[in-house]
């Protein structure tokens, strides 16, 4: 873990235009603020969005290096956001880490089936978010093997 933080701290602060950019999507203000704080403590740039529809619009026109995505949101849930993201071209291979209070096995399966790479259970310690982010940013090949979502089966 020490290696991840050392690598993050080696990046000069004035390289913000070339540094990694992370998107955090969560409808809960406290969870969103906690995500952004955790990423900030690791000197990572992050954009936060509290609406899944807005997140899709942002994702359609911007390239991100990592996405933290709440699974349980009103209207469009995170699983559907991830499925649509995987069907797009801009962030199709961007690693997605679900951050959710949903902790049953079926929810973990849905996260994987929708194209997610990882999952963090709420409530989460700040260090867990920072370590996950640095892991995916230092070793981007972790997100390279993103499976395409299986087509929906007709009933």
FENURKA-V630634 format. One record per residue. N is the residue number from 1. RES is the residue in three letters. PSI is psi in whole degrees, 0 to 359 (NA if undefined). Layout:
[[N;RES;PSI] [N;RES;PSI]]
//
This chain:
[[1;UNK;323] [2;UNK;321] [3;UNK;319] [4;UNK;315] [5;UNK;323] [6;UNK;317] [7;UNK;320] [8;UNK;323] [9;UNK;344] [10;UNK;339] [11;UNK;125] [12;UNK;144] [13;UNK;330] [14;UNK;4] [15;UNK;27] [16;UNK;330] [17;UNK;338] [18;UNK;353] [19;UNK;167] [20;UNK;149] [21;UNK;129] [22;UNK;142] [23;UNK;131] [24;UNK;126] [25;UNK;119] [26;UNK;136] [27;UNK;349] [28;UNK;116] [29;UNK;320] [30;UNK;317] [31;UNK;320] [32;UNK;316] [33;UNK;322] [34;UNK;318] [35;UNK;311] [36;UNK;321] [37;UNK;315] [38;UNK;317] [39;UNK;322] [40;UNK;323] [41;UNK;337] [42;UNK;13] [43;UNK;40] [44;UNK;141] [45;UNK;135] [46;UNK;146] [47;UNK;136] [48;UNK;143] [49;UNK;135] [50;UNK;8] [51;UNK;126] [52;UNK;325] [53;UNK;318] [54;UNK;321] [55;UNK;317] [56;UNK;322] [57;UNK;318] [58;UNK;318] [59;UNK;331] [60;UNK;336] [61;UNK;9] [62;UNK;143] [63;UNK;128] [64;UNK;156] [65;UNK;342] [66;UNK;147] [67;UNK;129] [68;UNK;127] [69;UNK;123] [70;UNK;138] [71;UNK;324] [72;UNK;92] [73;UNK;151] [74;UNK;149] [75;UNK;252] [76;UNK;115] [77;UNK;168] [78;UNK;329] [79;UNK;317] [80;UNK;321] [81;UNK;315] [82;UNK;318] [83;UNK;315] [84;UNK;322] [85;UNK;316] [86;UNK;336] [87;UNK;348] [88;UNK;177] [89;UNK;328] [90;UNK;314] [91;UNK;29] [92;UNK;324] [93;UNK;8] [94;UNK;129] [95;UNK;138] [96;UNK;124] [97;UNK;115] [98;UNK;139] [99;UNK;111] [100;UNK;154] [101;UNK;348] [102;UNK;119] [103;UNK;6] [104;UNK;159] [105;UNK;319] [106;UNK;327] [107;UNK;322] [108;UNK;322] [109;UNK;315] [110;UNK;321] [111;UNK;315] [112;UNK;315] [113;UNK;332] [114;UNK;353] [115;UNK;9] [116;UNK;152] [117;UNK;333] [118;UNK;172] [119;UNK;136] [120;UNK;130] [121;UNK;138] [122;UNK;145] [123;UNK;152] [124;UNK;148] [125;UNK;147] [126;UNK;320] [127;UNK;327] [128;UNK;318] [129;UNK;314] [130;UNK;316] [131;UNK;316] [132;UNK;314] [133;UNK;310] [134;UNK;324] [135;UNK;312] [136;UNK;329] [137;UNK;323] [138;UNK;325] [139;UNK;77] [140;UNK;345] [141;UNK;343] [142;UNK;329] [143;UNK;356] [144;UNK;333] [145;UNK;41] [146;UNK;120] [147;UNK;143] [148;UNK;140] [149;UNK;141] [150;UNK;143] [151;UNK;147] [152;UNK;138] [153;UNK;134] [154;UNK;139] [155;UNK;NA]]
//
